[in-house]
Amino acid sequence: MMDLLKKPLVQFVLLGIVLFGIQQVSKDSTINEPIQIDNQVREHLKRELETEWQVKPDSLILNVAKEKWIEQELLYRIAVENELYQQSDLVKKAMIETAEEFILSQVDFREPSNDVLEEFMKTSDKVYLTKQSISFRQYFFGQDLMFAQKSLFDSKEIEIEGSEPIEIPANQTNKSYRQVASDFGVLFSDSLQGKPANWRGIVPSKFGIHVVVVDSAVDAKIANLSDVRSKVLTDFRRQQLVSFRDSMLTELRGRTEIVETVD
């Protein structure tokens, strides 16, 4: 059954049954109709062989593809003749999923202009912000808090002396707080929130004790389109998909009789 559902022709025709509300299918007319392989079918098979299978469609391979096409048509007719689309929950689920895919494939995905995206940003419920970032230097002192305090107190220069080597680089430039939390731990990252440039202090991490010198800190702000264009474009297209799907279902619902019975 599932192999049948994977056939693209079967999915397409079953989709037609869903979208156009065909409640009854004439068995005789469907079974007796000729299977036609015209230029459109042949071109479709050639494109499928070239793009999906990376195969050059010579006459031998194309004949095999045509035989598979005929097999799919015959299997579909067996499904219709036996009303499998009504009897099987698996078939119904596959039809629904295929209908979803078909509807979403109809959305116009032409590149929107910057004006369209900027208008979308203004009307969106989401607030687009630039990322916070911080640049700092960390000097590791293991578990020796007293030594770290002494080194911080004695150091009159920017450099801190007496630190131990650690695998993570001392210089951390333009790091997001999420990156800092990943590298050093959440406690370390939280301790640096709100610290201004030139701040110096002792900060614990998942490794131990650090003396930290903050070189710069950039706060989040309302973003311009150029700052977050890829994110805005992703959200815009997602809204297009949802809106198109909802409008198509609303239109179909408006011309579909819905009868609810109570036993």
Summary of the structure (lengths in Angstrom):
residues: 263
radius of gyration: 31.6
end to end distance: 33.1
largest distance: 96.1
contacts: 638
relative contact order: 0.11
helix: 55%
strand: 12%
